[in-house]
Amino acid sequence: MPGIGEGGAVRLTTPFFNIYGVITLVGGAIYSSLLFWRKRVLPNRVVGNILIAAGAILIAFASTLTRLGYGEYLYLGELLAAVLMFVGFRYAAKPA
């Protein structure tokens, strides 16, 4: 492919894999949260899954900003996303 350097084809395909990964993670967390909310059981898992989804959206947004040239926000986004997902996991895993 003209104009694409070494490894360029891989760089062109990664956004598609990342998009599906984010949709799967966020969609799964929200779906799980809605199931627990509808059944009115384990409210800690509702909150925990929402925090996990928020962390996944945050890191996806930070990665998108990096791709658009605003790389200074990546590490802050990674830190906040990791904290949100860890707190969400701990919250969802605690006994009701």
N, CA, C and O atoms as a CHARMM CRD file, in Angstrom:
* protein
*
  384
    1    1 MET  N      0.84200  -1.17700   0.00000 PROA 1      0.00000
    2    1 MET  CA     0.00000   0.00000   0.00000 PROA 1      0.00000
    3    1 MET  C      0.88900   1.24300   0.00000 PROA 1      0.00000
    4    1 MET  O      1.71400   1.40500   0.90000 PROA 1      0.00000
    5    2 PRO  N      0.74300   2.08800  -0.95400 PROA 2      0.00000
    6    2 PRO  CA     1.56200   3.29200  -0.99700 PROA 2      0.00000
    7    2 PRO  C      1.19100   4.25400   0.13100 PROA 2      0.00000
    8    2 PRO  O      0.01600   4.44600   0.44100 PROA 2      0.00000
    9    3 GLY  N      2.21700   4.85200   0.73600 PROA 3      0.00000
   10    3 GLY  CA     1.97700   5.84100   1.77900 PROA 3      0.00000
   11    3 GLY  C      1.83000   5.26300   3.17200 PROA 3      0.00000
   12    3 GLY  O      1.71900   6.01000   4.14300 PROA 3      0.00000
   13    4 ILE  N      1.82500   3.94700   3.28400 PROA 4      0.00000
   14    4 ILE  CA     1.70500   3.32400   4.60400 PROA 4      0.00000
   15    4 ILE  C      3.04900   2.70800   4.93300 PROA 4      0.00000
   16    4 ILE  O      3.54800   1.85300   4.20100 PROA 4      0.00000
   17    5 GLY  N      3.63200   3.14400   6.03800 PROA 5      0.00000
   18    5 GLY  CA     4.94100   2.64800   6.44200 PROA 5      0.00000
   19    5 GLY  C      4.85700   1.23400   6.97500 PROA 5      0.00000
   20    5 GLY  O      3.80300   0.59900   6.96400 PROA 5      0.00000
   21    6 GLU  N      6.01300   0.75700   7.44700 PROA 6      0.00000
   22    6 GLU  CA     6.07100  -0.59300   8.00700 PROA 6      0.00000
   23    6 GLU  C      5.14500  -0.69100   9.21700 PROA 6      0.00000
   24    6 GLU  O      5.21900   0.13800  10.12500 PROA 6      0.00000
   25    7 GLY  N      4.29500  -1.67700   9.23300 PROA 7      0.00000
   26    7 GLY  CA     3.32100  -1.83500  10.30900 PROA 7      0.00000
   27    7 GLY  C      2.10100  -0.95100  10.15400 PROA 7      0.00000
   28    7 GLY  O      1.22700  -0.95600  11.02000 PROA 7      0.00000
   29    8 GLY  N      2.02000  -0.19900   9.08300 PROA 8      0.00000
   30    8 GLY  CA     0.90700   0.72700   8.88200 PROA 8      0.00000
   31    8 GLY  C     -0.42600   0.03800   8.70100 PROA 8      0.00000
   32    8 GLY  O     -1.46000   0.55000   9.13000 PROA 8      0.00000
   33    9 ALA  N     -0.40600  -1.13400   8.06000 PROA 9      0.00000
   34    9 ALA  CA    -1.66000  -1.86400   7.86300 PROA 9      0.00000
   35    9 ALA  C     -2.24900  -2.29200   9.20100 PROA 9      0.00000
   36    9 ALA  O     -3.46600  -2.28800   9.38200 PROA 9      0.00000
   37   10 VAL  N     -1.38800  -2.65600  10.12600 PROA 10     0.00000
   38   10 VAL  CA    -1.86100  -3.04700  11.46100 PROA 10     0.00000
   39   10 VAL  C     -2.46000  -1.83800  12.16500 PROA 10     0.00000
   40   10 VAL  O     -3.50400  -1.94700  12.80800 PROA 10     0.00000
   41   11 ARG  N     -1.80800  -0.69200  12.04900 PROA 11     0.00000
   42   11 ARG  CA    -2.31900   0.52900  12.68100 PROA 11     0.00000
   43   11 ARG  C     -3.68000   0.93600  12.10500 PROA 11     0.00000
   44   11 ARG  O     -4.50400   1.52800  12.80400 PROA 11     0.00000
   45   12 LEU  N     -3.90500   0.62200  10.85500 PROA 12     0.00000
   46   12 LEU  CA    -5.19800   0.95600  10.25000 PROA 12     0.00000
   47   12 LEU  C     -6.32600   0.04400  10.73200 PROA 12     0.00000
   48   12 LEU  O     -7.48600   0.45400  10.75700 PROA 12     0.00000
   49   13 THR  N     -5.99300  -1.18500  11.11200 PROA 13     0.00000
   50   13 THR  CA    -7.03200  -2.12400  11.54600 PROA 13     0.00000
   51   13 THR  C     -7.31600  -2.07000  13.04400 PROA 13     0.00000
   52   13 THR  O     -8.38000  -2.51000  13.48100 PROA 13     0.00000
   53   14 THR  N     -6.38500  -1.53800  13.84200 PROA 14     0.00000
   54   14 THR  CA    -6.59500  -1.54400  15.29600 PROA 14     0.00000
   55   14 THR  C     -7.82800  -0.78200  15.75600 PROA 14     0.00000
   56   14 THR  O     -8.47000  -1.23000  16.70600 PROA 14     0.00000
   57   15 PRO  N     -8.20600   0.35000  15.14300 PROA 15     0.00000
   58   15 PRO  CA    -9.42700   1.00500  15.63300 PROA 15     0.00000
   59   15 PRO  C    -10.66500   0.11200  15.55700 PROA 15     0.00000
   60   15 PRO  O    -11.54000   0.19800  16.41800 PROA 15     0.00000
   61   16 PHE  N    -10.74700  -0.73500  14.54700 PROA 16     0.00000
   62   16 PHE  CA   -11.91800  -1.60800  14.43700 PROA 16     0.00000
   63   16 PHE  C    -11.97000  -2.62000  15.57800 PROA 16     0.00000
   64   16 PHE  O    -13.03800  -2.88500  16.12900 PROA 16     0.00000
   65   17 PHE  N    -10.81600  -3.18300  15.93100 PROA 17     0.00000
   66   17 PHE  CA   -10.78000  -4.12700  17.04600 PROA 17     0.00000
   67   17 PHE  C    -11.06600  -3.41300  18.36600 PROA 17     0.00000
   68   17 PHE  O    -11.76200  -3.95000  19.22700 PROA 17     0.00000
   69   18 ASN  N    -10.53300  -2.21500  18.52100 PROA 18     0.00000
   70   18 ASN  CA   -10.75700  -1.46600  19.75100 PROA 18     0.00000
   71   18 ASN  C    -12.22000  -1.07300  19.91200 PROA 18     0.00000
   72   18 ASN  O    -12.76300  -1.11400  21.01600 PROA 18     0.00000
   73   19 ILE  N    -12.85000  -0.69400  18.81500 PROA 19     0.00000
   74   19 ILE  CA   -14.25900  -0.31300  18.88800 PROA 19     0.00000
   75   19 ILE  C    -15.11400  -1.49900  19.33800 PROA 19     0.00000
   76   19 ILE  O    -15.97400  -1.35200  20.20700 PROA 19     0.00000
   77   20 TYR  N    -14.87900  -2.66300  18.75400 PROA 20     0.00000
   78   20 TYR  CA   -15.65500  -3.84000  19.14600 PROA 20     0.00000
   79   20 TYR  C    -15.36100  -4.25000  20.58600 PROA 20     0.00000
   80   20 TYR  O    -16.25900  -4.70700  21.29300 PROA 20     0.00000
   81   21 GLY  N    -14.13400  -4.09300  21.02100 PROA 21     0.00000
   82   21 GLY  CA   -13.78600  -4.41200  22.40400 PROA 21     0.00000
   83   21 GLY  C    -14.49200  -3.49900  23.39200 PROA 21     0.00000
   84   21 GLY  O    -14.99800  -3.95400  24.41700 PROA 21     0.00000
   85   22 VAL  N    -14.52300  -2.20900  23.07900 PROA 22     0.00000
   86   22 VAL  CA   -15.19900  -1.24900  23.95700 PROA 22     0.00000
   87   22 VAL  C    -16.69800  -1.51700  23.97600 PROA 22     0.00000
   88   22 VAL  O    -17.32000  -1.50100  25.03800 PROA 22     0.00000
   89   23 ILE  N    -17.27100  -1.75900  22.82200 PROA 23     0.00000
   90   23 ILE  CA   -18.71000  -2.04300  22.76200 PROA 23     0.00000
   91   23 ILE  C    -19.04600  -3.29900  23.56800 PROA 23     0.00000
   92   23 ILE  O    -20.05300  -3.33600  24.27500 PROA 23     0.00000
   93   24 THR  N    -18.20700  -4.31700  23.46100 PROA 24     0.00000
   94   24 THR  CA   -18.45000  -5.54700  24.19700 PROA 24     0.00000
   95   24 THR  C    -18.32900  -5.33900  25.70000 PROA 24     0.00000
   96   24 THR  O    -19.18900  -5.78600  26.45800 PROA 24     0.00000
   97   25 LEU  N    -17.26700  -4.66500  26.13900 PROA 25     0.00000
   98   25 LEU  CA   -17.05500  -4.44900  27.57200 PROA 25     0.00000
   99   25 LEU  C    -18.11800  -3.54300  28.16200 PROA 25     0.00000
  100   25 LEU  O    -18.72900  -3.87900  29.17600 PROA 25     0.00000
  101   26 VAL  N    -18.34200  -2.40300  27.54000 PROA 26     0.00000
  102   26 VAL  CA   -19.32600  -1.44500  28.05900 PROA 26     0.00000
  103   26 VAL  C    -20.73600  -2.02200  27.94400 PROA 26     0.00000
  104   26 VAL  O    -21.52600  -1.93400  28.88400 PROA 26     0.00000
  105   27 GLY  N    -21.04400  -2.60600  26.80200 PROA 27     0.00000
  106   27 GLY  CA   -22.37100  -3.20500  26.62500 PROA 27     0.00000
  107   27 GLY  C    -22.64200  -4.32600  27.60800 PROA 27     0.00000
  108   27 GLY  O    -23.73900  -4.42300  28.15700 PROA 27     0.00000
  109   28 GLY  N    -21.64900  -5.17300  27.83200 PROA 28     0.00000
  110   28 GLY  CA   -21.80800  -6.26800  28.79500 PROA 28     0.00000
  111   28 GLY  C    -22.00700  -5.76100  30.20600 PROA 28     0.00000
  112   28 GLY  O    -22.84400  -6.28200  30.94300 PROA 28     0.00000
  113   29 ALA  N    -21.24300  -4.74300  30.59200 PROA 29     0.00000
  114   29 ALA  CA   -21.37600  -4.19000  31.94500 PROA 29     0.00000
  115   29 ALA  C    -22.73500  -3.52200  32.13300 PROA 29     0.00000
  116   29 ALA  O    -23.37400  -3.69400  33.17100 PROA 29     0.00000
  117   30 ILE  N    -23.17300  -2.76900  31.14200 PROA 30     0.00000
  118   30 ILE  CA   -24.47800  -2.11000  31.25800 PROA 30     0.00000
  119   30 ILE  C    -25.60500  -3.12900  31.22800 PROA 30     0.00000
  120   30 ILE  O    -26.57200  -3.00800  31.98100 PROA 30     0.00000
  121   31 TYR  N    -25.49100  -4.12900  30.36800 PROA 31     0.00000
  122   31 TYR  CA   -26.51200  -5.17100  30.30800 PROA 31     0.00000
  123   31 TYR  C    -26.61300  -5.90600  31.64900 PROA 31     0.00000
  124   31 TYR  O    -27.71200  -6.13800  32.15300 PROA 31     0.00000
  125   32 SER  N    -25.48100  -6.26300  32.21100 PROA 32     0.00000
  126   32 SER  CA   -25.47100  -6.93600  33.50600 PROA 32     0.00000
  127   32 SER  C    -26.07000  -6.04800  34.58900 PROA 32     0.00000
  128   32 SER  O    -26.82400  -6.51100  35.44500 PROA 32     0.00000
  129   33 SER  N    -25.72600  -4.77800  34.53800 PROA 33     0.00000
  130   33 SER  CA   -26.27100  -3.83200  35.50300 PROA 33     0.00000
  131   33 SER  C    -27.78900  -3.73200  35.39200 PROA 33     0.00000
  132   33 SER  O    -28.49200  -3.70400  36.40200 PROA 33     0.00000
  133   34 LEU  N    -28.28800  -3.67900  34.15800 PROA 34     0.00000
  134   34 LEU  CA   -29.74000  -3.60500  33.96400 PROA 34     0.00000
  135   34 LEU  C    -30.45300  -4.87000  34.45300 PROA 34     0.00000
  136   34 LEU  O    -31.55000  -4.78800  35.00700 PROA 34     0.00000
  137   35 LEU  N    -29.84100  -6.02500  34.25200 PROA 35     0.00000
  138   35 LEU  CA   -30.45700  -7.26700  34.73200 PROA 35     0.00000
  139   35 LEU  C    -30.60400  -7.26600  36.25000 PROA 35     0.00000
  140   35 LEU  O    -31.66200  -7.61200  36.77600 PROA 35     0.00000
  141   36 PHE  N    -29.53400  -6.87500  36.95400 PROA 36     0.00000
  142   36 PHE  CA   -29.61200  -6.83000  38.41800 PROA 36     0.00000
  143   36 PHE  C    -30.59100  -5.76900  38.88500 PROA 36     0.00000
  144   36 PHE  O    -31.29000  -5.96700  39.87900 PROA 36     0.00000
  145   37 TRP  N    -30.65500  -4.63900  38.18000 PROA 37     0.00000
  146   37 TRP  CA   -31.55800  -3.56700  38.57200 PROA 37     0.00000
  147   37 TRP  C    -33.01600  -3.98700  38.38800 PROA 37     0.00000
  148   37 TRP  O    -33.85700  -3.71500  39.24400 PROA 37     0.00000
  149   38 ARG  N    -33.31100  -4.65200  37.26600 PROA 38     0.00000
  150   38 ARG  CA   -34.68600  -5.11300  37.01500 PROA 38     0.00000
  151   38 ARG  C    -35.15100  -6.15100  38.02600 PROA 38     0.00000
  152   38 ARG  O    -36.30700  -6.14600  38.45000 PROA 38     0.00000
  153   39 LYS  N    -34.24100  -7.04000  38.40700 PROA 39     0.00000
  154   39 LYS  CA   -34.58000  -8.08800  39.37100 PROA 39     0.00000
  155   39 LYS  C    -34.60300  -7.57200  40.80500 PROA 39     0.00000
  156   39 LYS  O    -35.06500  -8.26700  41.70900 PROA 39     0.00000
  157   40 ARG  N    -34.10900  -6.36000  41.01300 PROA 40     0.00000
  158   40 ARG  CA   -34.05200  -5.75200  42.33700 PROA 40     0.00000
  159   40 ARG  C    -33.21800  -6.58700  43.32000 PROA 40     0.00000
  160   40 ARG  O    -33.56100  -6.71300  44.49500 PROA 40     0.00000
  161   41 VAL  N    -32.13400  -7.14400  42.81700 PROA 41     0.00000
  162   41 VAL  CA   -31.21700  -7.91100  43.66700 PROA 41     0.00000
  163   41 VAL  C    -29.80500  -7.35400  43.49200 PROA 41     0.00000
  164   41 VAL  O    -29.47300  -6.78300  42.45300 PROA 41     0.00000
  165   42 LEU  N    -29.00000  -7.52600  44.50000 PROA 42     0.00000
  166   42 LEU  CA   -27.58700  -7.14200  44.49000 PROA 42     0.00000
  167   42 LEU  C    -27.35400  -5.73700  43.93000 PROA 42     0.00000
  168   42 LEU  O    -26.73900  -5.58300  42.87400 PROA 42     0.00000
  169   43 PRO  N    -27.84000  -4.71900  44.63000 PROA 43     0.00000
  170   43 PRO  CA   -27.65800  -3.34300  44.13600 PROA 43     0.00000
  171   43 PRO  C    -26.18000  -2.93800  44.03800 PROA 43     0.00000
  172   43 PRO  O    -25.83200  -2.03800  43.27300 PROA 43     0.00000
  173   44 ASN  N    -25.31900  -3.59900  44.80900 PROA 44     0.00000
  174   44 ASN  CA   -23.89800  -3.28800  44.71000 PROA 44     0.00000
  175   44 ASN  C    -23.34000  -3.67100  43.33100 PROA 44     0.00000
  176   44 ASN  O    -22.40200  -3.03600  42.84700 PROA 44     0.00000
  177   45 ARG  N    -23.90100  -4.68600  42.70900 PROA 45     0.00000
  178   45 ARG  CA   -23.44300  -5.06700  41.36900 PROA 45     0.00000
  179   45 ARG  C    -23.92600  -4.09400  40.30600 PROA 45     0.00000
  180   45 ARG  O    -23.26700  -3.91000  39.28300 PROA 45     0.00000
  181   46 VAL  N    -25.06500  -3.47500  40.54100 PROA 46     0.00000
  182   46 VAL  CA   -25.54900  -2.45100  39.61000 PROA 46     0.00000
  183   46 VAL  C    -24.54700  -1.30000  39.58100 PROA 46     0.00000
  184   46 VAL  O    -24.09800  -0.87900  38.51500 PROA 46     0.00000
  185   47 VAL  N    -24.20400  -0.80000  40.76000 PROA 47     0.00000
  186   47 VAL  CA   -23.26600   0.32600  40.86200 PROA 47     0.00000
  187   47 VAL  C    -21.88200  -0.08700  40.36200 PROA 47     0.00000
  188   47 VAL  O    -21.23500   0.66600  39.63400 PROA 47     0.00000
  189   48 GLY  N    -21.42900  -1.27100  40.74600 PROA 48     0.00000
  190   48 GLY  CA   -20.11600  -1.74800  40.32800 PROA 48     0.00000
  191   48 GLY  C    -19.98300  -1.86000  38.81900 PROA 48     0.00000
  192   48 GLY  O    -18.96700  -1.45300  38.25500 PROA 48     0.00000
  193   49 ASN  N    -20.98400  -2.40200  38.16800 PROA 49     0.00000
  194   49 ASN  CA   -20.94900  -2.53800  36.71400 PROA 49     0.00000
  195   49 ASN  C    -21.00500  -1.18300  36.01100 PROA 49     0.00000
  196   49 ASN  O    -20.39100  -1.00400  34.95900 PROA 49     0.00000
  197   50 ILE  N    -21.72700  -0.24500  36.57700 PROA 50     0.00000
  198   50 ILE  CA   -21.76500   1.09600  35.99700 PROA 50     0.00000
  199   50 ILE  C    -20.38300   1.75300  36.10300 PROA 50     0.00000
  200   50 ILE  O    -19.94400   2.42700  35.17100 PROA 50     0.00000
  201   51 LEU  N    -19.70500   1.55900  37.22700 PROA 51     0.00000
  202   51 LEU  CA   -18.35400   2.10900  37.38000 PROA 51     0.00000
  203   51 LEU  C    -17.37800   1.46100  36.39700 PROA 51     0.00000
  204   51 LEU  O    -16.51600   2.13900  35.83700 PROA 51     0.00000
  205   52 ILE  N    -17.51100   0.16600  36.19000 PROA 52     0.00000
  206   52 ILE  CA   -16.65400  -0.53700  35.22500 PROA 52     0.00000
  207   52 ILE  C    -16.89700   0.00100  33.81200 PROA 52     0.00000
  208   52 ILE  O    -15.95100   0.23700  33.06000 PROA 52     0.00000
  209   53 ALA  N    -18.15900   0.18900  33.46100 PROA 53     0.00000
  210   53 ALA  CA   -18.48600   0.73700  32.14000 PROA 53     0.00000
  211   53 ALA  C    -17.94700   2.15700  31.99100 PROA 53     0.00000
  212   53 ALA  O    -17.43700   2.51800  30.93000 PROA 53     0.00000
  213   54 ALA  N    -18.05500   2.95900  33.04000 PROA 54     0.00000
  214   54 ALA  CA   -17.54100   4.33300  32.98900 PROA 54     0.00000
  215   54 ALA  C    -16.02800   4.33800  32.80800 PROA 54     0.00000
  216   54 ALA  O    -15.49800   5.16500  32.06500 PROA 54     0.00000
  217   55 GLY  N    -15.33100   3.43300  33.47100 PROA 55     0.00000
  218   55 GLY  CA   -13.88400   3.33800  33.30700 PROA 55     0.00000
  219   55 GLY  C    -13.49900   2.93600  31.89600 PROA 55     0.00000
  220   55 GLY  O    -12.53600   3.46200  31.33800 PROA 55     0.00000
  221   56 ALA  N    -14.23700   2.01600  31.32100 PROA 56     0.00000
  222   56 ALA  CA   -13.95200   1.58200  29.94800 PROA 56     0.00000
  223   56 ALA  C    -14.20300   2.71100  28.95200 PROA 56     0.00000
  224   56 ALA  O    -13.43600   2.88700  28.00500 PROA 56     0.00000
  225   57 ILE  N    -15.26500   3.46700  29.15900 PROA 57     0.00000
  226   57 ILE  CA   -15.55000   4.60100  28.27400 PROA 57     0.00000
  227   57 ILE  C    -14.47100   5.67000  28.41900 PROA 57     0.00000
  228   57 ILE  O    -14.06800   6.29000  27.43500 PROA 57     0.00000
  229   58 LEU  N    -14.00800   5.88300  29.64600 PROA 58     0.00000
  230   58 LEU  CA   -12.98600   6.89400  29.88500 PROA 58     0.00000
  231   58 LEU  C    -11.67300   6.56000  29.17800 PROA 58     0.00000
  232   58 LEU  O    -11.07800   7.43300  28.54700 PROA 58     0.00000
  233   59 ILE  N    -11.21600   5.31700  29.27300 PROA 59     0.00000
  234   59 ILE  CA    -9.96400   4.96100  28.61000 PROA 59     0.00000
  235   59 ILE  C    -10.12800   4.97400  27.09400 PROA 59     0.00000
  236   59 ILE  O     -9.18600   5.31700  26.37900 PROA 59     0.00000
  237   60 ALA  N    -11.28700   4.61300  26.59900 PROA 60     0.00000
  238   60 ALA  CA   -11.52300   4.68500  25.15500 PROA 60     0.00000
  239   60 ALA  C    -11.47600   6.13200  24.68100 PROA 60     0.00000
  240   60 ALA  O    -10.92900   6.42300  23.61700 PROA 60     0.00000
  241   61 PHE  N    -12.03900   7.02600  25.45900 PROA 61     0.00000
  242   61 PHE  CA   -12.02400   8.44300  25.11000 PROA 61     0.00000
  243   61 PHE  C    -10.60600   9.00600  25.15800 PROA 61     0.00000
  244   61 PHE  O    -10.20500   9.76600  24.27600 PROA 61     0.00000
  245   62 ALA  N     -9.84900   8.63100  26.19100 PROA 62     0.00000
  246   62 ALA  CA    -8.46400   9.09000  26.30400 PROA 62     0.00000
  247   62 ALA  C     -7.61600   8.56800  25.13900 PROA 62     0.00000
  248   62 ALA  O     -6.76100   9.28700  24.62300 PROA 62     0.00000
  249   63 SER  N     -7.85000   7.33100  24.73000 PROA 63     0.00000
  250   63 SER  CA    -7.11600   6.77200  23.59200 PROA 63     0.00000
  251   63 SER  C     -7.48300   7.48300  22.29600 PROA 63     0.00000
  252   63 SER  O     -6.62900   7.70000  21.43700 PROA 63     0.00000
  253   64 THR  N     -8.74100   7.84200  22.15800 PROA 64     0.00000
  254   64 THR  CA    -9.18000   8.56800  20.97300 PROA 64     0.00000
  255   64 THR  C     -8.53000   9.95200  20.92800 PROA 64     0.00000
  256   64 THR  O     -8.10700  10.40800  19.86600 PROA 64     0.00000
  257   65 LEU  N     -8.45100  10.61500  22.07700 PROA 65     0.00000
  258   65 LEU  CA    -7.78600  11.91600  22.11900 PROA 65     0.00000
  259   65 LEU  C     -6.31900  11.79000  21.72100 PROA 65     0.00000
  260   65 LEU  O     -5.78100  12.66400  21.04000 PROA 65     0.00000
  261   66 THR  N     -5.67100  10.70700  22.14200 PROA 66     0.00000
  262   66 THR  CA    -4.27700  10.48200  21.77200 PROA 66     0.00000
  263   66 THR  C     -4.14800  10.32100  20.27000 PROA 66     0.00000
  264   66 THR  O     -3.23500  10.87100  19.65500 PROA 66     0.00000
  265   67 ARG  N     -5.05000   9.57900  19.69100 PROA 67     0.00000
  266   67 ARG  CA    -5.03300   9.35000  18.24300 PROA 67     0.00000
  267   67 ARG  C     -5.23900  10.65900  17.47500 PROA 67     0.00000
  268   67 ARG  O     -4.75900  10.81200  16.35200 PROA 67     0.00000
  269   68 LEU  N     -5.96300  11.60400  18.09800 PROA 68     0.00000
  270   68 LEU  CA    -6.23000  12.88900  17.46200 PROA 68     0.00000
  271   68 LEU  C     -5.13900  13.91900  17.74800 PROA 68     0.00000
  272   68 LEU  O     -5.23300  15.06500  17.30900 PROA 68     0.00000
  273   69 GLY  N     -4.10200  13.50800  18.48600 PROA 69     0.00000
  274   69 GLY  CA    -2.98400  14.40600  18.71400 PROA 69     0.00000
  275   69 GLY  C     -2.91300  15.03000  20.09000 PROA 69     0.00000
  276   69 GLY  O     -2.04600  15.87000  20.33500 PROA 69     0.00000
  277   70 TYR  N     -3.79400  14.64800  20.99100 PROA 70     0.00000
  278   70 TYR  CA    -3.78500  15.18400  22.34700 PROA 70     0.00000
  279   70 TYR  C     -3.29000  14.12000  23.32200 PROA 70     0.00000
  280   70 TYR  O     -4.03000  13.67700  24.20100 PROA 70     0.00000
  281   71 GLY  N     -2.04400  13.71800  23.16000 PROA 71     0.00000
  282   71 GLY  CA    -1.47700  12.61400  23.93900 PROA 71     0.00000
  283   71 GLY  C     -1.23600  12.92400  25.39300 PROA 71     0.00000
  284   71 GLY  O     -1.01600  12.00900  26.18600 PROA 71     0.00000
  285   72 GLU  N     -1.27100  14.19900  25.77000 PROA 72     0.00000
  286   72 GLU  CA    -0.98900  14.55500  27.16000 PROA 72     0.00000
  287   72 GLU  C     -2.07300  14.07800  28.12900 PROA 72     0.00000
  288   72 GLU  O     -1.85500  14.07300  29.34100 PROA 72     0.00000
  289   73 TYR  N     -3.21400  13.68500  27.62300 PROA 73     0.00000
  290   73 TYR  CA    -4.29800  13.22600  28.48900 PROA 73     0.00000
  291   73 TYR  C     -4.33400  11.70200  28.66100 PROA 73     0.00000
  292   73 TYR  O     -5.13100  11.18700  29.44500 PROA 73     0.00000
  293   74 LEU  N     -3.49400  10.99600  27.94700 PROA 74     0.00000
  294   74 LEU  CA    -3.55700   9.53500  27.96600 PROA 74     0.00000
  295   74 LEU  C     -3.27100   8.96400  29.34800 PROA 74     0.00000
  296   74 LEU  O     -4.03200   8.13200  29.84100 PROA 74     0.00000
  297   75 TYR  N     -2.18500   9.39800  29.97700 PROA 75     0.00000
  298   75 TYR  CA    -1.81400   8.79600  31.25400 PROA 75     0.00000
  299   75 TYR  C     -2.80700   9.13300  32.35700 PROA 75     0.00000
  300   75 TYR  O     -3.09700   8.29100  33.20600 PROA 75     0.00000
  301   76 LEU  N     -3.32400  10.34200  32.35200 PROA 76     0.00000
  302   76 LEU  CA    -4.35700  10.69900  33.31900 PROA 76     0.00000
  303   76 LEU  C     -5.61500   9.87400  33.07400 PROA 76     0.00000
  304   76 LEU  O     -6.24500   9.40100  34.02000 PROA 76     0.00000
  305   77 GLY  N     -5.97700   9.70300  31.81500 PROA 77     0.00000
  306   77 GLY  CA    -7.14600   8.88700  31.47300 PROA 77     0.00000
  307   77 GLY  C     -6.96000   7.43800  31.88100 PROA 77     0.00000
  308   77 GLY  O     -7.89200   6.81400  32.38900 PROA 77     0.00000
  309   78 GLU  N     -5.75700   6.88800  31.66500 PROA 78     0.00000
  310   78 GLU  CA    -5.47500   5.51100  32.07900 PROA 78     0.00000
  311   78 GLU  C     -5.57700   5.36000  33.59200 PROA 78     0.00000
  312   78 GLU  O     -6.14600   4.38900  34.09000 PROA 78     0.00000
  313   79 LEU  N     -5.02000   6.32700  34.31900 PROA 79     0.00000
  314   79 LEU  CA    -5.08000   6.26500  35.77800 PROA 79     0.00000
  315   79 LEU  C     -6.52000   6.31400  36.27400 PROA 79     0.00000
  316   79 LEU  O     -6.93000   5.47800  37.08000 PROA 79     0.00000
  317   80 LEU  N     -7.28000   7.28100  35.80100 PROA 80     0.00000
  318   80 LEU  CA    -8.67100   7.41600  36.24900 PROA 80     0.00000
  319   80 LEU  C     -9.51000   6.20500  35.84100 PROA 80     0.00000
  320   80 LEU  O    -10.35200   5.74700  36.61400 PROA 80     0.00000
  321   81 ALA  N     -9.28800   5.69000  34.64500 PROA 81     0.00000
  322   81 ALA  CA   -10.03300   4.52400  34.18400 PROA 81     0.00000
  323   81 ALA  C     -9.70000   3.30200  35.03200 PROA 81     0.00000
  324   81 ALA  O    -10.59400   2.54100  35.40200 PROA 81     0.00000
  325   82 ALA  N     -8.42100   3.11100  35.34300 PROA 82     0.00000
  326   82 ALA  CA    -8.01800   1.97200  36.17300 PROA 82     0.00000
  327   82 ALA  C     -8.62700   2.07800  37.56500 PROA 82     0.00000
  328   82 ALA  O     -9.08000   1.07900  38.12300 PROA 82     0.00000
  329   83 VAL  N     -8.63900   3.27700  38.12400 PROA 83     0.00000
  330   83 VAL  CA    -9.23100   3.47100  39.44900 PROA 83     0.00000
  331   83 VAL  C    -10.73000   3.19300  39.40200 PROA 83     0.00000
  332   83 VAL  O    -11.25600   2.49900  40.27200 PROA 83     0.00000
  333   84 LEU  N    -11.42200   3.72500  38.39900 PROA 84     0.00000
  334   84 LEU  CA   -12.86800   3.48900  38.28800 PROA 84     0.00000
  335   84 LEU  C    -13.19000   2.00200  38.14200 PROA 84     0.00000
  336   84 LEU  O    -14.09400   1.49100  38.80200 PROA 84     0.00000
  337   85 MET  N    -12.45000   1.31700  37.28100 PROA 85     0.00000
  338   85 MET  CA   -12.73600  -0.10500  37.06000 PROA 85     0.00000
  339   85 MET  C    -12.38000  -0.93800  38.29000 PROA 85     0.00000
  340   85 MET  O    -13.08400  -1.89800  38.60600 PROA 85     0.00000
  341   86 PHE  N    -11.29600  -0.58500  38.99000 PROA 86     0.00000
  342   86 PHE  CA   -10.92500  -1.31500  40.20400 PROA 86     0.00000
  343   86 PHE  C    -11.96500  -1.10700  41.29700 PROA 86     0.00000
  344   86 PHE  O    -12.38900  -2.06200  41.94800 PROA 86     0.00000
  345   87 VAL  N    -12.37400   0.13600  41.49600 PROA 87     0.00000
  346   87 VAL  CA   -13.39900   0.42000  42.51000 PROA 87     0.00000
  347   87 VAL  C    -14.70300  -0.27900  42.13100 PROA 87     0.00000
  348   87 VAL  O    -15.38400  -0.82900  42.99700 PROA 87     0.00000
  349   88 GLY  N    -15.05600  -0.26000  40.84900 PROA 88     0.00000
  350   88 GLY  CA   -16.26200  -0.95300  40.40100 PROA 88     0.00000
  351   88 GLY  C    -16.19700  -2.44700  40.64200 PROA 88     0.00000
  352   88 GLY  O    -17.17300  -3.05600  41.08000 PROA 88     0.00000
  353   89 PHE  N    -15.03300  -3.04200  40.35500 PROA 89     0.00000
  354   89 PHE  CA   -14.86600  -4.47500  40.60800 PROA 89     0.00000
  355   89 PHE  C    -14.98200  -4.78300  42.09300 PROA 89     0.00000
  356   89 PHE  O    -15.67600  -5.72200  42.48300 PROA 89     0.00000
  357   90 ARG  N    -14.30400  -3.99700  42.92100 PROA 90     0.00000
  358   90 ARG  CA   -14.35900  -4.22400  44.37600 PROA 90     0.00000
  359   90 ARG  C    -15.77600  -4.03500  44.90200 PROA 90     0.00000
  360   90 ARG  O    -16.23800  -4.79300  45.75500 PROA 90     0.00000
  361   91 TYR  N    -16.45500  -3.02400  44.39100 PROA 91     0.00000
  362   91 TYR  CA   -17.82800  -2.75800  44.83400 PROA 91     0.00000
  363   91 TYR  C    -18.76900  -3.88700  44.41400 PROA 91     0.00000
  364   91 TYR  O    -19.63000  -4.29900  45.19200 PROA 91     0.00000
  365   92 ALA  N    -18.61200  -4.37800  43.20900 PROA 92     0.00000
  366   92 ALA  CA   -19.48300  -5.44500  42.71800 PROA 92     0.00000
  367   92 ALA  C    -19.18300  -6.77100  43.40700 PROA 92     0.00000
  368   92 ALA  O    -20.07600  -7.60500  43.55200 PROA 92     0.00000
  369   93 ALA  N    -17.95000  -6.97500  43.82900 PROA 93     0.00000
  370   93 ALA  CA   -17.55400  -8.24500  44.43100 PROA 93     0.00000
  371   93 ALA  C    -17.85700  -8.34400  45.91900 PROA 93     0.00000
  372   93 ALA  O    -17.82000  -9.44000  46.47800 PROA 93     0.00000
  373   94 LYS  N    -18.15300  -7.23200  46.57000 PROA 94     0.00000
  374   94 LYS  CA   -18.39400  -7.28700  48.00700 PROA 94     0.00000
  375   94 LYS  C    -19.75000  -7.93800  48.29400 PROA 94     0.00000
  376   94 LYS  O    -20.66300  -7.87300  47.47000 PROA 94     0.00000
  377   95 PRO  N    -19.87100  -8.55700  49.45200 PROA 95     0.00000
  378   95 PRO  CA   -21.15500  -9.20000  49.80400 PROA 95     0.00000
  379   95 PRO  C    -22.27600  -8.18500  49.90000 PROA 95     0.00000
  380   95 PRO  O    -22.06100  -7.03600  50.28300 PROA 95     0.00000
  381   96 ALA  N    -23.46100  -8.61600  49.55200 PROA 96     0.00000
  382   96 ALA  CA   -24.62700  -7.71000  49.56300 PROA 96     0.00000
  383   96 ALA  C    -24.98900  -7.26500  50.94700 PROA 96     0.00000
  384   96 ALA  O    -25.94100  -6.50500  51.12200 PROA 96     0.00000
